[in-house]
């Protein structure tokens, strides 16, 4: 008797919809019990094991109301909707419009299951025309080991892609992504964002305002306001490629790499940071700034060293601490108390050693120093000792055509509290030094000393020579100012290079 009743209900439903829905397929159904609504003959009230089908979608519920005129369906209790072979929705209350082909389903926990993806919310709308599920009051999705949360969202089950908004969080055991606008494909694991976004992973924090992140490969791509921070180091640029697992980053456009502990800032138009090689690299208008710091007086004015080169490489140790720096080609450096120019530079933090190679020139106050290579060690109060190796020449300009000069094979300059104390000229020492006289505060040049010896030691006071000691059969002569042959006033190979000296921080870019 019950089976006969179910068959009668199915036949009646088909007959009722025969002429009214020729272009739109009607909802077919079966149920354990059913009756017409006494107030509306178009509505069937169905009970027990309700099953409805419409254009390939199958619905199960405890009870339902079917409006055969409007071709819509309201269901209650233990609802299950089989949208496709892989997509199923569960809830407690449902309304389905067979004309618009849109399902609305409610419950304390509505569940949409699509393969390995499970979306939960309290109200879900599913549009069968576009295969899109929509929620507007928080949704939580689990896909394998990944969790996705947002206030508003859309999920397209055909292309397995989420479009979600407002307080978005995507995370797994290794990372957490926070943003307000996100597109996420569960098949290729690609998250794309177009609003301020933070990605936290281990010790790294990546910020971007437009880009993508692959949750499987841990590769991030950013094209706007790109920044990645790893402990005390911050890399910012226009475009960033960052491989999270290896902590390798490639930066393009307005690149700035900052070490906040050592107060070092590198900038350029292209850069790389590589944890495996423990290096960071900047090129194309590369500039590194060492911000001076006085440990005993942190509030004192800080003098910054600006160093430019074609390319600059910063070296770290395994603890990511800055240990050394290499600068290659067209190197110029500026600081208020000293400037330099050469072909390449090496700086060691552990030794506080600065090495200049390739026609180096070092300017210190009124002095110019040249050699084949120059090495300078620094302490807390400034330089402690400088080595000028091979063809060393030091000069001081007194007026446009008069220069104090010291030349030798090698020179060692010793400093006390950052000021020169004495210099040793070792091997083939030569000097041209002008004799001055001070009268009523006015200094005038009255003569010139010219000499040579195997070695010399020059003592300084207030950065000026005070006493000269020679050894090895010295030959020293003093001449009145106008009695010395002009050719002997300039030592061989001496050239005054002040026109190439940087006078300001931005002059380091001028060659």
TORGUDREN-172107 format. One line per field, with one value per residue (C-alpha): chain; x, y, z. Coordinates in steps of 0.02 Angstrom, whole numbers, plus 50000, padded with zeros to 5 digits. Each point is the difference from the previous one (the first is absolute). Example, Ala and Ser with C-alpha at 12.3 -4.5 7.8 and 13.67 -1.06 7.14 Angstrom:
2
mol A; A
c1 50615; 50069
c2 49775; 50172
c3 50390; 49967
# end
This chain:
511
mol A; A; A; A; A; A; A; A; A; A; A; A; A; A; A; A; A; A; A; A; A; A; A; A; A; A; A; A; A; A; A; A; A; A; A; A; A; A; A; A; A; A; A; A; A; A; A; A; A; A; A; A; A; A; A; A; A; A; A; A; A; A; A; A; A; A; A; A; A; A; A; A; A; A; A; A; A; A; A; A; A; A; A; A; A; A; A; A; A; A; A; A; A; A; A; A; A; A; A; A; A; A; A; A; A; A; A; A; A; A; A; A; A; A; A; A; A; A; A; A; A; A; A; A; A; A; A; A; A; A; A; A; A; A; A; A; A; A; A; A; A; A; A; A; A; A; A; A; A; A; A; A; A; A; A; A; A; A; A; A; A; A; A; A; A; A; A; A; A; A; A; A; A; A; A; A; A; A; A; A; A; A; A; A; A; A; A; A; A; A; A; A; A; A; A; A; A; A; A; A; A; A; A; A; A; A; A; A; A; A; A; A; A; A; A; A; A; A; A; A; A; A; A; A; A; A; A; A; A; A; A; A; A; A; A; A; A; A; A; A; A; A; A; A; A; A; A; A; A; A; A; A; A; A; A; A; A; A; A; A; A; A; A; A; A; A; A; A; A; A; A; A; A; A; A; A; A; A; A; A; A; A; A; A; A; A; A; A; A; A; A; A; A; A; A; A; A; A; A; A; A; A; A; A; A; A; A; A; A; A; A; A; A; A; A; A; A; A; A; A; A; A; A; A; A; A; A; A; A; A; A; A; A; A; A; A; A; A; A; A; A; A; A; A; A; A; A; A; A; A; A; A; A; A; A; A; A; A; A; A; A; A; A; A; A; A; A; A; A; A; A; A; A; A; A; A; A; A; A; A; A; A; A; A; A; A; A; A; A; A; A; A; A; A; A; A; A; A; A; A; A; A; A; A; A; A; A; A; A; A; A; A; A; A; A; A; A; A; A; A; A; A; A; A; A; A; A; A; A; A; A; A; A; A; A; A; A; A; A; A; A; A; A; A; A; A; A; A; A; A; A; A; A; A; A; A; A; A; A; A; A; A; A; A; A; A; A; A; A; A; A; A; A; A; A; A; A; A; A; A; A; A; A; A; A; A; A; A; A; A; A; A; A; A; A; A; A; A; A; A; A; A; A; A; A; A; A; A; A; A; A
c1 50000; 50141; 50098; 49842; 49976; 50178; 49976; 49837; 50088; 50134; 49872; 49895; 50155; 50047; 49823; 49984; 50160; 49968; 49937; 50079; 50183; 50031; 50162; 50047; 50009; 49889; 50057; 49961; 49989; 49952; 49951; 49934; 49848; 49926; 49845; 49945; 50001; 49816; 50029; 50096; 49972; 50164; 50099; 50039; 50044; 50123; 50061; 50117; 50149; 49970; 50102; 49993; 50093; 50022; 50112; 50127; 49997; 49933; 49932; 49959; 49904; 49884; 49856; 49968; 49879; 49993; 49914; 49963; 49942; 50155; 50114; 50085; 50039; 50015; 50075; 50033; 50106; 50155; 50020; 50122; 50024; 50100; 50047; 50121; 50093; 50130; 49903; 49879; 49917; 49928; 49884; 49838; 49888; 49996; 49915; 50027; 49932; 49988; 49985; 50154; 50089; 50063; 50008; 49996; 50040; 50011; 50062; 50110; 50131; 49967; 50129; 50051; 50114; 50091; 50133; 50133; 49920; 49874; 49916; 49897; 49888; 49825; 49920; 50055; 49930; 50045; 49971; 49994; 50015; 50175; 50042; 50034; 49969; 49986; 50004; 49987; 50016; 50168; 50058; 50132; 50080; 50117; 50097; 50122; 50113; 49946; 49869; 49912; 49891; 49911; 49843; 49940; 50040; 49960; 50054; 49993; 49993; 50038; 50171; 50027; 50031; 49955; 49969; 49994; 49997; 50011; 50116; 50068; 50117; 50083; 50114; 50080; 50130; 50139; 49924; 49859; 49936; 49891; 49914; 49830; 49988; 50058; 49978; 50053; 50001; 50004; 50067; 50155; 50016; 50016; 49941; 49984; 49970; 49971; 49994; 50123; 50058; 50113; 50076; 50079; 50115; 50133; 50105; 49943; 49862; 49954; 49893; 49923; 49854; 49988; 50067; 49986; 50059; 50010; 49961; 50080; 50166; 50008; 50037; 49940; 49987; 49963; 49983; 49952; 50072; 50100; 50091; 50070; 50070; 50107; 50045; 50102; 50015; 49870; 49994; 49883; 49976; 49873; 49998; 50051; 50027; 50020; 50028; 49951; 50075; 50174; 49978; 50060; 49932; 50019; 49954; 49974; 49971; 50036; 50087; 50044; 50082; 50013; 50093; 49920; 50126; 50159; 49916; 50045; 49887; 50033; 49902; 49997; 49887; 50032; 50042; 50006; 50004; 50054; 49997; 50091; 50147; 49981; 50010; 49898; 50038; 49952; 50043; 49948; 50026; 50052; 50028; 50039; 49981; 50088; 49911; 50129; 49962; 50086; 49970; 50047; 49887; 49855; 49920; 50152; 49987; 50035; 50115; 49952; 50118; 49930; 50083; 49953; 50058; 49937; 49957; 50004; 49998; 49962; 50059; 49918; 50046; 49891; 49911; 49954; 50118; 50089; 50183; 50073; 49967; 50070; 49976; 50055; 50041; 49986; 50003; 49980; 49969; 49953; 49997; 50020; 50175; 50063; 49970; 50067; 50005; 50062; 49954; 49946; 49978; 49999; 49940; 50010; 49893; 50098; 50166; 49926; 50108; 49969; 50100; 50004; 50065; 50028; 50073; 49930; 49992; 49963; 49961; 50015; 49972; 50124; 50098; 49998; 50073; 50032; 50082; 49974; 49897; 49944; 49948; 49926; 49952; 49867; 49963; 49858; 50075; 50047; 50150; 50141; 50125; 50009; 50114; 50040; 50086; 50107; 50023; 49927; 49984; 49922; 49970; 49927; 49947; 50060; 49945; 49949; 50176; 50092; 49988; 50086; 50045; 50067; 50043; 50065; 49983; 49884; 49925; 49927; 49896; 49963; 49853; 49957; 49816; 49968; 50134; 50167; 50145; 50144; 50033; 50140; 50055; 50092; 50114; 50059; 49924; 49986; 49922; 49960; 49943; 49974; 50065; 49870; 50009; 49858; 49996; 49851; 49892; 50047; 50091; 50120; 50111; 50184; 50093; 49996; 50086; 50046; 50076; 50016; 50056; 49971; 49866; 49913; 49890; 49890; 49915; 49837; 49919; 49825; 50013; 50155; 50181; 50094; 50162; 50087; 50125; 50097; 50114; 50112; 50118; 49871; 50020; 49902; 50008; 49906; 49971; 49931; 49830; 50059; 50164; 49934; 49981; 49811; 50022; 50068; 49849; 49896; 50050; 49993; 49828; 49913; 49832; 49877; 49829; 49888; 49886; 49946; 49975; 49818; 49946; 49828; 49912; 49926; 50169; 50044; 49899; 50106; 50151
c2 50000; 50121; 49965; 50029; 50168; 50053; 49956; 50098; 50153; 49992; 49986; 50144; 50111; 49967; 50034; 50162; 50068; 49939; 50161; 50128; 49955; 49942; 50101; 49966; 49824; 49974; 49931; 49815; 49917; 49851; 49986; 49877; 50110; 50154; 50109; 50160; 50160; 50034; 50187; 49983; 49855; 50040; 49951; 49820; 49963; 49854; 49891; 49854; 49963; 50148; 49992; 50133; 50016; 50144; 50001; 49881; 50068; 49881; 50059; 49902; 50065; 49948; 50110; 50125; 50118; 49991; 50139; 49926; 50165; 50099; 49849; 50031; 49888; 50032; 49859; 49965; 49881; 49897; 50082; 49930; 50072; 49908; 50140; 49895; 49837; 50092; 50145; 49971; 50123; 49960; 50109; 50013; 50115; 50032; 50102; 49958; 50100; 49886; 50148; 50099; 49836; 50076; 49903; 50086; 49889; 50039; 49912; 50029; 49918; 49989; 49889; 50001; 49855; 50001; 49866; 50044; 50170; 50028; 50170; 50038; 50150; 50033; 50055; 49951; 50049; 49890; 50059; 49849; 50110; 50054; 49856; 50131; 49989; 50164; 50043; 50170; 49961; 49915; 49843; 49874; 49885; 49853; 49933; 49863; 50084; 50177; 50108; 50147; 50125; 50159; 50099; 49999; 49875; 49913; 49826; 49939; 49811; 49983; 50081; 49963; 50183; 50114; 50187; 50063; 50168; 50087; 49936; 49859; 49873; 49858; 49890; 49831; 49933; 50101; 50168; 50124; 50121; 50148; 50116; 50072; 49941; 49828; 49879; 49822; 49848; 49835; 49903; 50102; 50068; 50178; 50146; 50168; 50163; 50182; 50084; 50023; 49824; 49924; 49826; 49932; 49850; 49951; 50155; 50083; 50129; 50044; 50153; 50039; 50097; 49900; 49829; 49813; 49861; 49814; 49904; 49842; 50066; 50147; 50121; 50180; 50128; 50182; 50149; 50141; 50065; 49839; 49967; 49847; 50005; 49861; 50038; 50162; 50008; 50084; 49991; 50117; 50034; 50021; 49820; 49852; 49816; 49909; 49814; 49972; 49827; 50056; 50182; 50055; 50167; 50091; 50185; 50119; 50188; 50117; 49864; 50034; 49870; 50056; 49921; 50083; 49931; 50051; 50157; 49956; 50048; 49936; 50068; 49980; 49951; 49813; 49889; 49823; 49925; 49819; 49908; 49848; 50103; 50118; 50152; 50148; 50084; 50170; 50074; 50138; 50166; 49898; 50097; 49943; 50113; 49963; 50104; 50048; 49964; 50048; 49862; 50117; 50140; 49934; 50173; 50080; 50054; 49852; 50010; 49886; 49920; 49996; 49873; 49975; 49866; 49910; 49855; 49973; 49833; 49984; 49840; 49925; 49855; 49849; 50102; 50131; 50126; 50124; 49952; 50076; 50105; 49998; 50143; 49983; 50128; 50189; 50010; 50168; 50035; 50155; 50041; 50170; 49960; 49899; 49951; 49864; 49939; 49834; 49850; 49882; 49995; 49865; 50035; 49876; 50029; 49882; 50085; 50174; 49994; 50105; 49952; 50104; 49925; 50063; 50178; 50047; 50180; 50046; 50179; 50043; 50182; 50097; 49842; 49888; 49824; 49883; 49829; 49835; 49941; 50085; 49912; 50087; 49928; 50086; 50003; 50075; 50175; 49994; 49934; 49917; 49958; 50016; 49906; 50073; 49864; 50029; 50171; 50092; 50189; 50116; 50183; 50156; 50151; 50168; 50109; 49963; 49955; 49952; 49828; 49916; 49825; 49839; 49851; 49825; 49818; 49971; 50113; 49962; 50134; 49978; 50088; 50044; 50037; 50006; 50133; 49966; 49984; 49948; 49925; 49882; 50012; 49838; 49982; 50136; 50138; 50172; 50162; 50176; 50105; 50187; 50104; 50118; 50149; 50065; 50185; 50081; 49852; 50005; 49848; 50030; 49881; 50047; 49849; 49817; 49843; 49867; 49836; 49816; 49849; 49815; 50028; 50146; 50027; 50153; 50055; 50098; 50133; 50059; 49897; 50099; 49936; 50056; 49902; 49891; 49863; 49920; 49848; 49914; 50139; 50138; 50141; 50151; 50177; 50161; 50130; 50175; 50002; 50069; 49903; 49823; 49936; 49988; 49822; 49946; 50067; 49853; 49820; 49875; 49918; 50128; 50063; 50108; 49919; 50118; 50025; 49818; 50013; 49982; 50159; 49935; 49832; 50003; 50039; 49816; 49967; 50123; 49935
c3 50000; 50048; 49839; 49899; 50085; 49960; 49816; 49995; 50073; 49867; 49859; 50068; 50017; 49819; 49935; 50098; 49926; 49821; 49925; 50116; 49988; 49823; 49992; 50180; 50069; 50150; 50168; 50017; 50169; 50103; 50183; 50127; 50030; 49921; 49986; 49918; 50100; 50037; 49977; 49836; 49879; 49913; 50154; 50050; 50182; 50002; 50145; 50030; 49890; 49886; 49841; 49864; 49836; 49880; 49847; 50074; 50178; 50133; 50168; 50159; 50152; 50141; 49936; 49863; 49915; 49810; 49904; 49830; 49928; 50046; 49985; 50167; 50147; 50188; 50104; 50184; 50103; 49955; 49832; 49875; 49826; 49869; 49881; 49897; 50023; 50105; 50078; 50144; 50121; 50172; 50108; 50100; 49896; 49813; 49867; 49816; 49855; 49848; 49882; 50059; 50046; 50163; 50164; 50170; 50150; 50186; 50156; 50150; 49890; 49815; 49916; 49817; 49958; 49834; 49991; 50129; 50034; 50140; 50019; 50156; 50039; 50068; 49835; 49826; 49832; 49852; 49822; 49885; 49845; 50049; 50118; 50134; 50188; 50096; 50185; 50085; 50185; 50024; 49915; 50049; 49873; 50025; 49852; 50046; 50130; 49958; 50085; 49918; 50096; 49944; 50035; 49818; 49865; 49837; 49948; 49820; 50004; 49814; 50010; 50187; 50038; 50146; 49986; 50179; 50088; 50170; 50137; 49895; 50081; 49904; 50103; 50027; 50120; 49917; 49956; 50028; 49867; 50050; 49876; 49951; 49819; 49943; 49856; 50042; 49887; 50096; 49850; 49961; 50179; 49937; 50107; 49911; 50094; 49957; 50169; 50145; 50042; 50133; 49987; 50159; 49986; 50125; 50030; 49837; 49979; 49821; 49959; 49832; 49927; 49840; 49956; 50026; 50114; 49964; 50159; 49932; 49932; 50125; 49858; 50019; 49861; 50038; 49884; 50119; 50163; 50018; 50164; 50088; 50176; 50073; 50180; 49995; 49810; 49888; 49810; 49908; 49814; 49861; 49936; 50109; 49965; 50166; 50028; 50179; 50026; 49950; 50052; 49829; 49940; 49834; 50007; 49854; 50004; 50146; 50099; 50182; 50113; 50181; 50146; 50150; 50125; 49911; 49929; 49821; 49853; 49823; 49853; 49811; 49857; 50009; 50147; 50067; 50172; 50020; 50167; 49931; 49940; 50149; 49887; 49941; 49835; 49928; 49830; 49879; 50092; 50151; 50161; 50176; 50152; 50164; 50132; 50130; 50182; 50162; 50127; 50143; 49939; 49895; 49994; 49919; 49816; 49887; 49850; 49856; 49874; 49822; 49884; 49817; 49879; 49846; 50115; 50188; 50090; 50186; 50086; 50155; 50113; 50038; 50135; 49868; 50078; 49886; 49984; 49841; 49846; 49823; 49877; 49819; 49864; 50003; 50188; 50084; 50184; 50098; 50184; 50079; 50066; 49851; 49819; 49886; 49821; 49928; 49893; 50139; 50189; 50134; 50177; 50145; 50153; 50112; 49963; 49971; 49843; 49845; 49843; 49840; 49837; 49824; 49996; 50170; 50057; 50180; 50051; 50185; 50044; 49893; 49958; 49849; 50008; 49854; 49982; 49910; 50150; 50160; 50160; 50151; 50169; 50105; 50185; 50103; 49981; 49816; 49902; 50097; 49863; 49811; 49879; 49829; 49900; 49845; 49922; 50148; 49986; 50128; 49962; 50080; 49899; 50068; 49854; 49819; 49943; 50160; 50081; 50144; 49938; 50073; 49892; 50033; 49960; 50148; 50133; 50171; 50086; 50185; 50083; 50179; 50039; 49813; 49966; 49911; 50123; 49889; 49828; 49949; 49818; 49965; 49849; 49879; 50105; 49921; 50059; 49944; 50148; 50005; 50144; 50073; 50116; 50106; 50040; 50087; 49957; 49817; 49925; 49856; 49900; 50015; 49932; 49956; 50065; 49873; 50056; 49981; 50100; 50015; 50136; 50084; 50151; 50006; 50163; 49988; 50108; 49957; 49839; 49943; 49998; 50156; 49986; 49869; 50040; 49857; 49991; 49874; 49937; 49989; 49877; 50063; 49934; 50035; 49865; 50000; 49917; 49834; 49987; 49970; 49824; 49966; 49934; 50170; 50091; 49939; 50035; 49858; 49975; 50110; 49935; 50097; 49975; 50095; 49848; 50021; 50187; 50056; 50090; 50051; 50021; 49825; 49921; 50023; 49841; 49898; 49908
# end
